[in-house]
Amino acid sequence: MWDELKRLAAARERRRIDGLFAEDATRAQSFSVEQDGMVLDYSKTQLDAEVVAALLKVAEDAKVGARAEAMFAGDKINETEGRAVLHTALRNLTGTPVLVDGDDVMPEVLGTLGRMEELAREIRASDVTDVVNIGIGGSDLGPKMGTIALAPFHDGPRCHFVSNVDGADIADTLKRCNPATTIFIIASKTFTTIETMTNGKTAWDWLEANGQTTDGKFIALSSNREKAGEWGIPESRVFGFEDWVGGRYSMWGPIGLSMMIAVGPEDFRAFLKGGESMDLHFRNTPLADNMPVMLALVGMWHNQVLGHGTRAVLPYDNRLARLPAYLQQLEMESNGKGVSMDGKDLACNSGPVVWGEPGTNGQHAFYQLIHQGTRVVPCEFLVAARGHEPELRHHHELLVANCLAQSEALMRGRDLEEARGKVAGTFEGDELERQARHRVFPGNRPSTTLIYPQLTPEMLGRIVALYEHRVFVEGVILDINSYDQWGVELGKELATALGPMVSGQQSAENKDGSTQALLAFVHGNAS
Ligand SMILES: O=P(O)(O)OC[C@H]1O[C@](O)(CO)[C@@H](O)[C@@H]1O
């Protein structure tokens, strides 16, 4: 299926994207999709009608629509783990029945949401000053990213997020908390993750060491109610979810509790509503006008067809600072797979390396490479039409100007003639030529821009769900399982085995020479 697309790509190799605008000034209208006031503009890419048609055919042949319906219907599309994939049920606010093995899961989902809201209200009305969410991966990145994103709506207690097993993380956090007015949320789907269990125990010991009771100070968010109970958290403080919610898709349910406590149940519901509206768009919109589908197809054109192996996510929205990190797990843990559903080697690239930083900070760090480096990095800009600080409107105008300038600069570049003009008064002869060469920008570098009115809870829900469905579409086309993560297991197993060798209780004689040398260094410098 990629052959035809590669043929189309080869035929366009020398074509300039800015030339496409010269041919058709209304290109931005034809090569963009809208969802309820949010627009994805993909006109600053090499896509044209023929390429779009070929990409849509790939999506049709992969039966993206039917596969999406299978997901929403609770089919066990996570085949390697025999599980349904139903994070969408967590934001199904209408309560339309969703069946798993013949049982409607919605009463339980909405019941848990109601319990979370009750507890969040209670905590927000209490003297609790600090809430510490202890979790890692999907049990950290989502609520942390969302809480930062919704800072203008944050009117509850302070929220902290501890994830790393490095003692520095919890030590630095606890220094900022008052033991008498701090509560802890232990967020772990499995309730076995070593980092989270270790940090949880340290928090427990910290309360005791500071003369506090641990009663009522811990809340568990987990699929493993039994383990949470064994750990010492009473049932009334455990918020469960089922195995059909993947860790990296879980911020919509109990794992989002810290964010709900921060912004309040009403704004959390608005976030869910935003996700639900993107679900409806995804299910009911033809492929060509479907935002997650087009976002996925543009990405696949750049990665699987053109071979650009990375993608920069560049939010010109400082409160989305953690979005790239969140997307790294969502996209790379989901679609970083080497075999297809039937266990055969993938015949093309898996999902790309996703990275990024908020603009304008990134401009003063790595944009040099994006503009003049030898690798093409497709860029994904995000920007809001307005900020939350009307009195600082001039800041926002500068922010928007920078965002638009970057995508324009990437597209047009600067040719040698123009570069010569820049240095003409300062240099001459060979030196002028040499200096000018350094100021040439190849341009013709693709980018997309997601533009929306303002970053509200509802908008955040739409953006997160957009990316989730994009991952789904890409996974379907690649025919991989986007919902397992076997690739994280080997390292965990080896770390467990290495533990006693690091502490010196076990010999490392069976380890490779490098590992032995590194262990010897640790032993020689441990105290
Ligand atoms: O929520 P848990 O079970 O502690 O897992 C944390 C994270 O660990 C992973 O399993 C990867 O190791 C992620 O998929 C998950 O989000």
The ligand as an SDF file (V2000), in Angstrom:
LIG
                    3D

 16 16  0  0  0  0  0  0  0  0999 V2000
   -0.4470    2.4850   36.5840 O   0  0  0  0  0  0  0  0  0  0  0  0
    0.6350    1.4930   36.7720 P   0  0  0  0  0  0  0  0  0  0  0  0
    0.1160    0.0740   36.7890 O   0  0  0  0  0  0  0  0  0  0  0  0
    1.4410    1.7840   38.0020 O   0  0  0  0  0  0  0  0  0  0  0  0
    1.5960    1.5580   35.5290 O   0  0  0  0  0  0  0  0  0  0  0  0
    2.3050    2.7110   35.2390 C   0  0  0  0  0  0  0  0  0  0  0  0
    2.8130    2.6970   33.8250 C   0  0  0  0  0  0  0  0  0  0  0  0
    3.6640    1.5990   33.6240 O   0  0  0  0  0  0  0  0  0  0  0  0
    3.4870    1.0880   32.3050 C   0  0  0  0  0  0  0  0  0  0  0  0
    2.8830   -0.1600   32.4010 O   0  0  0  0  0  0  0  0  0  0  0  0
    4.7840    0.9550   31.5810 C   0  0  0  0  0  0  0  0  0  0  0  0
    5.7610    0.3950   32.3860 O   0  0  0  0  0  0  0  0  0  0  0  0
    2.5930    2.0850   31.6130 C   0  0  0  0  0  0  0  0  0  0  0  0
    1.8930    1.5340   30.5730 O   0  0  0  0  0  0  0  0  0  0  0  0
    1.7660    2.5690   32.7460 C   0  0  0  0  0  0  0  0  0  0  0  0
    1.1140    3.7630   32.4370 O   0  0  0  0  0  0  0  0  0  0  0  0
  1  2  2  0
  2  3  1  0
  2  4  1  0
  2  5  1  0
  5  6  1  0
  6  7  1  0
  7  8  1  0
  7 15  1  0
  8  9  1  0
  9 10  1  0
  9 11  1  0
  9 13  1  0
 11 12  1  0
 13 14  1  0
 13 15  1  0
 15 16  1  0
M  END
$$$$
